Amino acid sequence: MAVLVIPARYDSKRLPGKPLLAETGKPLVVHVLERARGARRITRALVATDDPRIVEAVTAAGGEAVLTSETCRCGTERVAEVAAGMPGEEVFVNLQGDEPEMDPGDIDRLAALLEETEVPMATLAAPFSPGEDPRDPAVVKVVAGPGGDALYFSRAPIPFDRDGDGPARPLHHLGIYGYRRETLLRLAALPVSPLERTERLEQLRALENGIRIRILRVDRAPPGIDTPEGYRAFVRRQAAGPRER
């Protein structure tokens, strides 16, 4: 079983105040938390944030939230701060706070992988669906080796198909990670790496420091909320109801 932590930061360059957007009738971060509660392998789900307004919104909705340090440089560091106070827990899942439509079954699959193997860190990825643009920098791409471990993550199209007929295709990376406790605490203590700083992708810190990331392939990538347009689309899906999503 695993503890799931949702790191939530109020400031966002592309969508300020994103966790508290509430055109659906409830804050976005609460949607994410409720989705996480549907996973059967999660014993505890909570929000970790540096903003009291987010704590207030989550607790008002009946959820659990904790204040973490303002010095956390990324979501992984926020999750690690929570993990440091839970010495009896071995597996932690980091579900990003802009993933309100993550499949609870896929969360369970990720948690099970960490529980049942010695993999130090893992994440989910899916094939690109028709209509998705792999060139979109808001969509993170990943390529994996034959053993299933990540070779590289990028906001740019990877790999570069020089002749236009290469067999290798990238996968769409999902905003979720699983870690063994020791790996999580080690990763959070490392300095920001050059590739991480360049791409603004915290998982590159792991790869640059020799930490393997297993890629667990799932059927589809739920739409994350990165832009005002993405949030408006989410609101429309919520209004349409489950039959039309």
Secondary structure, DSSP 8 states (H G I E B T S, - for coil): -EEEEEEE-S--SSSTTGGG--TTSS-HHHHHHHHHTT-TTEEEEEEEES-HHHHHHHHHTT--EEE--TT--SHHHHHHHHHHT-TT--EEEEE-TT-TT--HHHHHHHHHHHHHS--SEEEEEE---TT--TT-TTS-EEEE-TTSBEEEEESS--S--SSS--S---EEEEEEEEEEHHHHHHHHHS---HHHHHHT-THHHHHHTT---EEEE-S-------SHHHHHHHHHHHHH-TTT-
